[in-house]
Amino acid sequence: MELLFDREQLRCFERLADVTLCQEETLETIVPDACPDILRIVQVCGQAYLTGKQAREGTASVSGCVRASILYQPEDGEGLKCMETSLPFAAQAEALGFTSQGQVSAAVRLRSADARVLNPRKVLLRADLAIDITALQPVELEICQGILEGGEQGVQQQIQQQEADPLCAVEEKPFTFSEQIRVAGNQPLARLLSLRAEPVCTESKLIGAKLIFKGEVNVQMLYQGEDGSLMAQRQSLPFSQTMEVNGAGEDGVCRVQVVLSEMEGRPSEDGRTVDLNLDLLAQAEVRCRRTLRLLRDAYSTAREMDVKQAVHTLQRLEEDSVRPQNVRELLETGTLARSVVDAWVTLGEITRSREGEQMVLTAQACLTVLYLDEEEKLQSIQKTIPVSIRADCPEGRVCLCWCQFPDEVFAAPSAGGVEVRFNVEFHCVTLSQQRVNCVSSAQIGEERSRPDGSQPSVVLRLALPGEGLWDIAKTYGTTSQEIIQANELEEGPLPAGRMLLIPRVR
């Protein structure tokens, strides 16, 4: 006879892939007819955009583009010129078990970009990209909480409360906003050379079925004034949005990542303002604390039982922290740097290496500085440095990490080069994983064999190492309560080395 169970359906997401793909894209491009011939390329300023994501059988795919501004000195020697081009890219990550019903979370960073002159009218553009791809597959776990019948058959149930923090919701929301940036200083903008933006989520909170998140987009403009001078301006544009999230309580832990999918900046006719339009995509992961009631085992004191079990992997959130790291670096220029025009930092792959009970997390930071030399010529210098922290992460735990820059980059001329200072925030999530055996189904069979006149109704024995009260009661077809009463025990671990009286049910 099949027993009737009280079952709970636990809907959550399984992380099937979480990778950073580092790839290089190249493009040969022709100098537009309106632009003069190239003598020397000074720097490439670019911005990466995420424009598409797709879940396929076994793979998670993303696509986007890099828009680049190539700053160069023309052959006629008349100041600094700029030509713009666009370079598409696509990437995919393998994810075993991933289906079209899965969710793809992604972000793309332009680690560095450069260009090489093939001839005065043609250049080869190279973009070095870091693409984060996460494949999240919805799963449904059927948890047996207990048996609804079987009292007449003497069914005993071992039920355990288990705390878990499943990834219960994965949502996303595209949104747009527009802002007018006033050009700083007295020098009007004559030409916008480059525009870069870094969205950062600074706060998120669940209220009912709504996720409220706030942040800012850090925008950097490089432009020429009316007199031909180069200037850079940084502006932080705040945003606040709400997103529908189902299946998570207000005590859930949220991670919201905002990425750029489109940006356009249009200077006004008088050069005093820039109208900025941004298309953004917010991607949210929510973990919720659940107290699960698990039926770990069952048997009958009256009949034989065929019990089948399933193994569930449950995750617990052990740590959710932000670890700031201050970085100070000297970039050697070889010649005197008279003044710094612009500076920025981009991040590549975050690598993990274990040292005992700790995980060493290292982010590759690419520094770029535009500066004027002694002859007032624009020069650039780049350097990639590792930035590391240590996080407690015992064996068997999973460590998730992502980084962001909360503040602007400080750069100033120094003896021998340019001194650069900036902060990196490491967001660390540590998860423990526990494999739990639970009852999945059970059937009542024939009556248990009972002790007859040739068999004792009471057994005297020692508990074996690691053996619990439940194990002994199940072996002899009695109940834990019967053993407790016969030996005048209290609830808890069995006393070591004590002989136990075990009554057998007749």
Summary of the structure (lengths in Angstrom):
residues: 506
radius of gyration: 32.0
end to end distance: 22.5
largest distance: 114.7
contacts: 1600
relative contact order: 0.14
helix: 4%
strand: 73%
